[in-house]
Amino acid sequence: MDIELLYFDSCPHWQVARDRIAQALAETGNAGTPITLRTIDTPDEAEREAFPGSPTIRIDGVDACAPATGVGLTCRVYPTADGPAGAPTVADLVAAIRRAELRRH
């Protein structure tokens, strides 16, 4: 499984997202899976990567959460049961990992 976390350095939420990805991987029995960290530094990179904001998590090249509209160096907002948040919940990431596992089989 290929896990990518795309972000820009001044994003206040990318480290939370990284920690939640690690927790979701552990909960799904995938604790050894590496997380590739990729910084997006310029508007051109954001455009080239179709980067909808930071943090963005891709599993096997697919956005782990509902695809966002727009592209750019902006903070991404995730809908959660507790309201908008700067990173997806562990439960949402577990569900995304399970969907990725199903796509592989």
Residue, then its C-alpha position, 0 to 999 in steps of 0.5 A: m500500500d502506498i501512503e502519501l501525505l502531501y503538505f506545505d511546511s506552514c500547515p498547522h495540521w500535517q503532523v496531526a494527520r501524519d500521527r492519525i495515519a500511523q494510528a489508522l495503519a496500526e489499527t488495520g494491521n498495517a503498522g509497518t507501512p511507510i508514509t511518504l511525506r511530500t512537501i508542496d512548496t509552490p503554486d506550480e507544484a500544487e497545480r501539477e499535483a492537483f493538490p487541493g490543500s494541506p494536508t492531503i492524504r493519498i492511498d495508492g494514488v487515490d484521495a483518502c477522503a472525499p475529493a476536494t475542489g480547487v487546487g493551491l497552497t491552502c489549508r484543507v478542511y475535513p468534515t467530521a462528526d464533530g464538525p470541520a477539522g484540519a485533518p481527517t479522523v482516525a476512523d475516517l482513515v481506517a475506512a479509507i485504508r479498508r477501501a484501498e484494501l478492497r480495491r487491491h483484491 
